[in-house]
Amino acid sequence: MLYFPFIYFTTLLLAVIRKRGFDMSAYMIFIYAISSFFSIILYNQNYDYDLVYFSKIDISPLPTIIYCGLITFCIYPFYKYNSNRLNISNIAPLKNSTFFKGLIFIFISVFILIILLFYDQIVFNLFIGDLGEIRVDSYNGMTTSITDSLTGISRIIATIVMILGHSAYFLIPLFFYSLIINRKQIIFNCLILLSSTSPILLGILYADRSNTFYWVMLFVLCYIWFKKSFSVRQKFYIKIIGSILLTVLIAYFIAVTTSRFGERDAEAEGSFIIYAGQPFLNFCNLWNNYYNPEWTLSRIFPFFNFFSEDKISVQDWNNIAYANTQMNINVFYTFLGLFLVDIGRVCVFLFPFIINRIANISVRLRYSDQYLRVSNIIITFSIAIILQCGVISYFYTNIDRYIGLIFFLSVALYMRKSQD
């Protein structure tokens, strides 16, 4: 069964491309196919890793079928969405441009404030500090919040900036939307793109790779989403700017990876295979062996956990899970795996059903309106994030991202009522 996910997702990808072309759903399937390919290499080579012995995992039929089936079930609404049908004539112009520009101005300000507040730490981490050591300390819960060193009004501002900064991924589709409807506002559009990289800057504070990895995947996803609406000239400039950005971000990703795993098998090469290939293997391992009598909603709904009297940290939950099962859950196992380890096997089926239903509603809204509006872009993107970034884990485990989700859904509701 080790080879089944790669064969399945590759076959599904070719079928979608043959019928629809390379659309959003094809890109999602492609990411899972690539991850499944690295799972094969990781299992057969058994690269050195502290938490799991991959070559000893039992790849049984049941978790493999559940894995492939539920991921396909979640992606299916985006297949029905058919982003390749979207063109410039289907995109609604802005009616409330003042509100839209005000929203963008907030996130431009957030980007600037991140640089002003954390400039010294960002520079130190990038050029002086040991990225590997910083990241290991972060994983082990040995680092304090970056805002703890601030006091007074600076700390309040920094907290707000951190929350909005982590949610700036939502500016990626808004950048492409603005590029289409505001073609002549080049500086404005560039500032939107620049502001969308705020999560990457925040990730540097903890030598985090995931923020960079997520940004790259979401940027490509949004390009595929809107590509039919760009002029030939726009596509050329997007590819040039995108290539430069991707090169810089990949270089940072490799730098963090090398510093963390430089003394392990195959150094950075082996660590990337571990990073990309472990989700499917860990899901199978957890499905077959993880039986924890305790459960938590602290990562699925972090907002409620944050204000709870009995709130539990991620590190605390990792320790509880290990004490009960003798299994490390501080690994990658896709969004399905997080539902499994946090709330049990039944919810592995329940939450994909909820995701599928919400995604279907988004598709119906898109075609009932005839035009793609900002509100629909935000709602669709909020679900697409779960699947695209879910190849690693569940995206909204972070309290800042969760509050950001609520913020942007509120924006979508307001703009929908005002007809965007």
DADALIN-V380665 format. One record per residue. N is the residue number from 1. RES is the residue in one letter. PSI is psi in radians with two decimals (NA if undefined). OMEGA is omega in degrees with one decimal (999 if undefined). NEAR is the number of other C-alpha atoms within 8 Angstrom. Layout:
N:RES:PSI:OMEGA:NEAR / N:RES:PSI:OMEGA:NEAR
//
This chain:
1:M:-0.16:-179.6:8 / 2:L:-0.68:-174.6:7 / 3:Y:-0.20:-173.1:8 / 4:F:-0.86:-178.8:8 / 5:P:-0.72:179.6:12 / 6:F:-0.79:178.9:12 / 7:I:-0.75:-178.5:9 / 8:Y:-0.91:-176.6:9 / 9:F:-0.60:177.3:13 / 10:T:-0.76:177.5:11 / 11:T:-0.74:178.0:8 / 12:L:-0.71:178.8:9 / 13:L:-0.83:-179.9:11 / 14:L:-0.65:178.6:8 / 15:A:-0.73:179.4:8 / 16:V:-0.77:-179.7:13 / 17:I:-0.70:-179.5:11 / 18:R:-0.62:-175.9:7 / 19:K:-0.67:-172.3:6 / 20:R:-0.24:-170.4:9 / 21:G:-3.09:-177.2:9 / 22:F:1.60:-179.6:11 / 23:D:-2.92:-178.5:14 / 24:M:-0.78:-177.7:13 / 25:S:-0.63:178.6:13 / 26:A:-0.69:179.5:13 / 27:Y:-0.71:177.0:10 / 28:M:-0.81:179.2:11 / 29:I:-0.70:179.5:13 / 30:F:-0.75:-179.6:11 / 31:I:-0.74:179.6:10 / 32:Y:-0.56:176.2:11 / 33:A:-0.75:179.0:13 / 34:I:-0.78:178.6:9 / 35:S:-0.70:178.9:14 / 36:S:-0.60:177.2:13 / 37:F:-0.77:178.8:10 / 38:F:-0.43:175.0:13 / 39:S:-0.67:178.5:16 / 40:I:-0.83:179.4:11 / 41:I:-0.79:-176.8:10 / 42:L:-0.74:-179.4:15 / 43:Y:-0.75:-176.1:10 / 44:N:-0.57:-177.8:7 / 45:Q:-0.44:-179.8:7 / 46:N:1.05:177.1:9 / 47:Y:2.57:-178.3:9 / 48:D:2.21:177.4:7 / 49:Y:2.42:-171.6:7 / 50:D:-0.59:-166.9:5 / 51:L:-0.50:-174.4:6 / 52:V:2.44:170.8:6 / 53:Y:1.71:-168.8:10 / 54:F:-0.64:-175.7:11 / 55:S:-0.21:180.0:9 / 56:K:0.00:-179.0:5 / 57:I:2.40:177.8:9 / 58:D:1.91:-179.9:7 / 59:I:1.49:-175.4:11 / 60:S:2.84:-174.8:8 / 61:P:-0.76:-172.7:7 / 62:L:-0.98:179.7:6 / 63:P:-0.52:178.7:12 / 64:T:-0.79:179.7:13 / 65:I:-0.71:177.6:8 / 66:I:-0.77:179.8:8 / 67:Y:-0.94:-177.5:11 / 68:C:-0.73:-176.4:11 / 69:G:-0.80:-176.8:8 / 70:L:-0.62:176.4:10 / 71:I:-0.74:177.2:10 / 72:T:-0.73:179.4:8 / 73:F:-0.69:180.0:11 / 74:C:-0.61:-177.9:12 / 75:I:-0.45:-172.8:13 / 76:Y:-0.73:177.6:10 / 77:P:-0.56:179.3:12 / 78:F:-0.43:170.9:12 / 79:Y:-0.76:177.0:12 / 80:K:-0.56:179.5:7 / 81:Y:-0.69:177.0:7 / 82:N:1.30:-177.4:12 / 83:S:-0.33:179.3:11 / 84:N:-0.21:175.2:11 / 85:R:-0.19:-177.8:6 / 86:L:2.26:173.3:12 / 87:N:3.12:-172.2:10 / 88:I:-0.49:179.7:9 / 89:S:-0.28:-179.9:5 / 90:N:-0.07:-175.0:9 / 91:I:2.13:-176.7:10 / 92:A:2.35:175.9:8 / 93:P:2.80:179.8:6 / 94:L:2.31:172.1:7 / 95:K:-0.55:-179.8:6 / 96:N:1.17:-175.8:9 / 97:S:-0.50:179.9:7 / 98:T:-0.77:178.6:6 / 99:F:-0.74:-179.5:7 / 100:F:-0.80:179.9:8 / 101:K:-0.59:176.2:8 / 102:G:-0.71:177.2:8 / 103:L:-0.78:179.6:8 / 104:I:-0.68:179.3:9 / 105:F:-0.67:177.8:8 / 106:I:-0.78:-175.7:8 / 107:F:-0.44:170.4:14 / 108:I:-0.73:178.1:12 / 109:S:-0.68:178.3:8 / 110:V:-0.77:179.2:13 / 111:F:-0.78:-179.9:13 / 112:I:-0.74:-178.7:8 / 113:L:-0.61:176.7:9 / 114:I:-0.76:179.3:16 / 115:I:-0.76:-178.1:8 / 116:L:-0.73:-175.5:7 / 117:L:-0.62:-171.4:7 / 118:F:0.35:-176.0:8 / 119:Y:-0.85:-176.8:9 / 120:D:-0.75:-178.4:6 / 121:Q:-0.69:179.0:8 / 122:I:-0.81:-179.8:11 / 123:V:-0.76:-180.0:9 / 124:F:-0.83:-177.8:9 / 125:N:-0.67:-176.6:13 / 126:L:-0.69:-167.8:9 / 127:F:-0.26:-175.0:6 / 128:I:-0.87:-173.6:7 / 129:G:2.92:176.7:8 / 130:D:1.83:-176.4:8 / 131:L:-0.66:-179.9:13 / 132:G:-0.78:-179.2:13 / 133:E:-0.70:179.3:9 / 134:I:-0.75:-177.8:11 / 135:R:-0.69:178.5:12 / 136:V:-0.75:177.5:9 / 137:D:-0.68:178.9:10 / 138:S:-0.76:178.7:10 / 139:Y:-0.64:-175.7:7 / 140:N:0.09:178.3:7 / 141:G:0.39:-176.1:8 / 142:M:-0.13:179.9:7 / 143:T:2.56:176.1:6 / 144:T:2.87:177.5:6 / 145:S:2.49:-177.4:5 / 146:I:-0.36:-179.7:6 / 147:T:-0.18:-176.7:8 / 148:D:-0.43:-179.2:8 / 149:S:-0.10:-178.7:5 / 150:L:2.76:179.2:7 / 151:T:2.84:173.5:8 / 152:G:-2.46:-176.6:6 / 153:I:-0.54:179.2:6 / 154:S:-0.67:-179.8:8 / 155:R:-0.70:178.5:11 / 156:I:-0.82:180.0:9 / 157:I:-0.75:-178.8:8 / 158:A:-0.66:179.0:11 / 159:T:-0.79:178.0:9 / 160:I:-0.72:179.9:8 / 161:V:-0.72:179.3:11 / 162:M:-0.75:-179.2:11 / 163:I:-0.88:-179.0:12 / 164:L:-0.61:179.9:12 / 165:G:-0.70:-179.9:14 / 166:H:-0.34:-179.8:13 / 167:S:0.09:-175.4:12 / 168:A:-0.10:172.9:14 / 169:Y:-0.53:-178.2:11 / 170:F:-0.26:177.6:12 / 171:L:-0.26:-179.4:11 / 172:I:-0.93:176.6:14 / 173:P:-0.53:178.2:12 / 174:L:-0.53:174.1:11 / 175:F:-0.83:-179.8:11 / 176:F:-0.65:177.2:11 / 177:Y:-0.83:-179.9:10 / 178:S:-0.60:178.8:10 / 179:L:-0.53:-178.5:9 / 180:I:-0.78:-174.7:10 / 181:I:-0.34:177.8:8 / 182:N:1.03:-171.4:8 / 183:R:-0.50:-175.1:8 / 184:K:-0.18:-177.9:4 / 185:Q:1.24:-172.6:7 / 186:I:-0.82:-178.1:7 / 187:I:-0.75:179.0:6 / 188:F:-0.79:-179.8:7 / 189:N:-0.67:177.6:12 / 190:C:-0.63:178.0:8 / 191:L:-0.62:175.6:9 / 192:I:-0.82:179.9:15 / 193:L:-0.78:-179.9:11 / 194:L:-0.73:-179.2:10 / 195:S:-0.48:179.7:13 / 196:S:-0.26:-179.6:13 / 197:T:0.11:178.7:12 / 198:S:-0.73:178.4:14 / 199:P:-0.55:179.4:14 / 200:I:-0.76:177.4:10 / 201:L:-0.74:178.5:10 / 202:L:-0.60:176.8:12 / 203:G:-0.60:179.8:13 / 204:I:-0.53:-179.4:11 / 205:L:-0.50:179.2:11 / 206:Y:0.29:-178.2:9 / 207:A:0.78:-176.3:12 / 208:D:2.37:177.9:11 / 209:R:-0.48:-171.9:10 / 210:S:-0.71:179.7:7 / 211:N:-0.72:178.3:10 / 212:T:-0.79:-179.8:14 / 213:F:-0.77:179.2:9 / 214:Y:-0.78:-177.6:9 / 215:W:-0.78:-179.8:11 / 216:V:-0.83:-179.3:10 / 217:M:-0.72:-177.3:10 / 218:L:-0.58:176.7:13 / 219:F:-0.80:179.0:10 / 220:V:-0.73:178.9:8 / 221:L:-0.80:-177.6:10 / 222:C:-0.58:175.6:11 / 223:Y:-0.77:179.0:9 / 224:I:-0.65:179.8:11 / 225:W:-0.78:-172.0:12 / 226:F:0.05:-168.8:13 / 227:K:-0.55:-178.0:8 / 228:K:-0.22:-176.9:10 / 229:S:-0.06:-177.9:9 / 230:F:2.59:171.3:11 / 231:S:2.91:179.0:6 / 232:V:-0.70:-179.9:6 / 233:R:-0.74:178.3:7 / 234:Q:-0.75:179.1:8 / 235:K:-0.67:-180.0:10 / 236:F:-0.85:-177.7:8 / 237:Y:-0.63:177.6:8 / 238:I:-0.74:-179.4:8 / 239:K:-0.66:178.7:8 / 240:I:-0.91:-178.7:8 / 241:I:-0.75:179.5:8 / 242:G:-0.70:-179.7:8 / 243:S:-0.71:179.0:8 / 244:I:-0.84:180.0:8 / 245:L:-0.80:-178.0:8 / 246:L:-0.65:178.7:9 / 247:T:-0.79:179.3:8 / 248:V:-0.79:-176.8:8 / 249:L:-0.68:178.1:10 / 250:I:-0.64:177.2:9 / 251:A:-0.72:177.1:8 / 252:Y:-0.75:179.3:8 / 253:F:-0.79:-179.9:11 / 254:I:-0.66:-179.5:9 / 255:A:-0.77:178.5:9 / 256:V:-0.76:-179.0:13 / 257:T:-0.79:-178.8:14 / 258:T:-0.72:-178.3:12 / 259:S:-0.51:-179.3:11 / 260:R:-0.63:-170.1:11 / 261:F:0.31:-172.6:11 / 262:G:-0.44:-177.0:9 / 263:E:0.15:178.8:5 / 264:R:3.12:-177.1:9 / 265:D:2.28:174.4:8 / 266:A:0.23:176.2:7 / 267:E:-2.24:-173.4:11 / 268:A:-0.62:179.8:11 / 269:E:-0.84:-179.9:7 / 270:G:-0.67:-178.9:11 / 271:S:-0.59:176.8:14 / 272:F:-0.69:177.6:9 / 273:I:-0.69:176.3:13 / 274:I:-0.77:-178.3:12 / 275:Y:-0.82:-173.7:8 / 276:A:-0.50:-170.8:11 / 277:G:-0.23:-172.6:16 / 278:Q:-0.43:-173.2:16 / 279:P:-0.89:-179.1:15 / 280:F:-0.76:-179.2:13 / 281:L:-0.74:179.7:14 / 282:N:-0.63:178.3:12 / 283:F:-0.81:178.6:14 / 284:C:-0.77:-179.3:14 / 285:N:-0.77:-179.3:12 / 286:L:-0.69:179.9:11 / 287:W:-0.70:-176.2:10 / 288:N:-0.47:-168.1:8 / 289:N:-0.18:-173.2:6 / 290:Y:1.96:178.1:10 / 291:Y:1.67:-175.5:6 / 292:N:2.08:-179.5:9 / 293:P:-0.30:179.5:5 / 294:E:2.75:179.0:5 / 295:W:2.90:-179.4:9 / 296:T:2.60:173.2:7 / 297:L:0.21:-172.6:10 / 298:S:-0.49:-179.3:14 / 299:R:-0.47:179.2:12 / 300:I:-0.67:176.1:9 / 301:F:1.23:-174.2:11 / 302:P:-0.39:-179.3:14 / 303:F:-0.79:-178.7:9 / 304:F:-0.59:177.8:8 / 305:N:-0.64:-177.0:13 / 306:F:-0.63:-176.8:9 / 307:F:0.08:179.7:7 / 308:S:2.57:176.5:7 / 309:E:-0.49:-179.0:4 / 310:D:0.62:-176.2:5 / 311:K:2.59:-176.1:9 / 312:I:2.34:179.7:8 / 313:S:2.86:178.3:7 / 314:V:-0.74:-179.8:8 / 315:Q:-0.67:177.6:8 / 316:D:-0.75:-179.3:8 / 317:W:-0.68:175.7:9 / 318:N:-0.73:-179.2:11 / 319:N:-0.71:179.1:8 / 320:I:-0.80:-179.6:8 / 321:A:-0.71:-179.7:14 / 322:Y:-0.68:179.5:11 / 323:A:-0.61:-177.4:7 / 324:N:-0.47:-170.9:9 / 325:T:-0.23:-174.3:9 / 326:Q:0.52:177.7:7 / 327:M:2.41:176.6:7 / 328:N:2.20:177.0:10 / 329:I:0.10:176.8:8 / 330:N:0.98:-177.4:5 / 331:V:3.12:177.3:8 / 332:F:2.35:-177.9:10 / 333:Y:0.39:-177.3:16 / 334:T:2.98:179.4:14 / 335:F:-0.52:177.1:14 / 336:L:-0.70:-179.3:14 / 337:G:-0.62:179.3:13 / 338:L:-0.73:175.7:11 / 339:F:-0.67:-179.0:14 / 340:L:-0.87:-173.9:13 / 341:V:-0.40:-176.8:12 / 342:D:-0.65:-174.4:10 / 343:I:0.09:170.0:11 / 344:G:3.02:-172.1:10 / 345:R:-0.66:-178.6:9 / 346:V:-0.72:-177.1:7 / 347:C:-0.26:172.0:10 / 348:V:-0.52:177.4:12 / 349:F:-0.60:-176.2:9 / 350:L:-0.86:-174.2:8 / 351:F:-0.69:172.5:9 / 352:P:-0.60:176.0:13 / 353:F:-0.76:178.3:10 / 354:I:-0.77:178.5:8 / 355:I:-0.77:179.1:10 / 356:N:-0.75:-178.4:13 / 357:R:-0.77:-179.8:8 / 358:I:-0.72:178.3:9 / 359:A:-0.67:177.6:12 / 360:N:-0.67:176.5:9 / 361:I:-0.75:178.3:8 / 362:S:-0.71:178.5:11 / 363:V:-0.76:-179.9:13 / 364:R:-0.70:178.0:8 / 365:L:-0.71:-179.9:9 / 366:R:-0.80:-174.5:12 / 367:Y:-0.39:175.2:8 / 368:S:-0.53:178.0:6 / 369:D:-0.33:-175.8:7 / 370:Q:-0.57:179.4:7 / 371:Y:2.58:175.4:9 / 372:L:2.04:-178.4:11 / 373:R:2.88:-179.5:11 / 374:V:-0.74:-178.8:12 / 375:S:-0.73:179.6:12 / 376:N:-0.60:176.7:12 / 377:I:-0.79:-177.8:11 / 378:I:-0.79:-178.5:13 / 379:I:-0.81:-179.7:11 / 380:T:-0.74:-179.1:11 / 381:F:-0.65:-179.1:10 / 382:S:-0.53:176.3:10 / 383:I:-0.71:-179.3:11 / 384:A:-0.59:178.3:8 / 385:I:-0.74:-177.3:11 / 386:I:-0.73:-177.4:12 / 387:L:-0.74:-176.3:13 / 388:Q:-0.86:179.2:11 / 389:C:-0.24:-179.3:13 / 390:G:-0.15:174.0:13 / 391:V:-0.37:175.9:13 / 392:I:-1.02:179.9:11 / 393:S:-3.02:178.1:13 / 394:Y:2.25:-169.4:13 / 395:F:-0.66:-169.3:11 / 396:Y:0.51:177.3:12 / 397:T:-0.41:-178.2:12 / 398:N:2.29:-178.2:9 / 399:I:-0.65:179.5:10 / 400:D:-0.74:178.5:11 / 401:R:-0.64:-178.5:13 / 402:Y:-0.76:176.3:13 / 403:I:-0.67:176.4:10 / 404:G:-0.67:176.5:12 / 405:L:-0.83:178.3:10 / 406:I:-0.73:179.5:8 / 407:F:-0.85:-176.7:8 / 408:F:-0.56:174.8:10 / 409:L:-0.58:174.8:10 / 410:S:-0.71:175.8:8 / 411:V:-0.76:179.9:9 / 412:A:-0.74:179.2:13 / 413:L:-0.77:179.5:9 / 414:Y:-0.80:-177.1:8 / 415:M:-0.54:177.7:12 / 416:R:-0.71:178.5:10 / 417:K:-0.57:178.2:7 / 418:S:0.19:-179.4:7 / 419:Q:0.61:176.5:6 / 420:D:NA:999:11
//
